[in-house]
């Protein structure tokens, strides 16, 4: 099970986006199966080096 697939089991998720000048990125959320849990952005922190996003699971 990949790290991205483990998010299905969590109520919170934090991701840090860092700009990359060379090379490619990694797709964290591809090949996931339905039904997927719904998350909403709870907090965004910006800095010159990265953007930090905190997601929380939406209550159904």
Secondary structure, 3 states (H helix, E strand, C coil): CCCCHHHHHCCEEEEEECCCCCCCCCCCCCCCCCCCCCEEEEEEEECCCCEEEEEEECCC
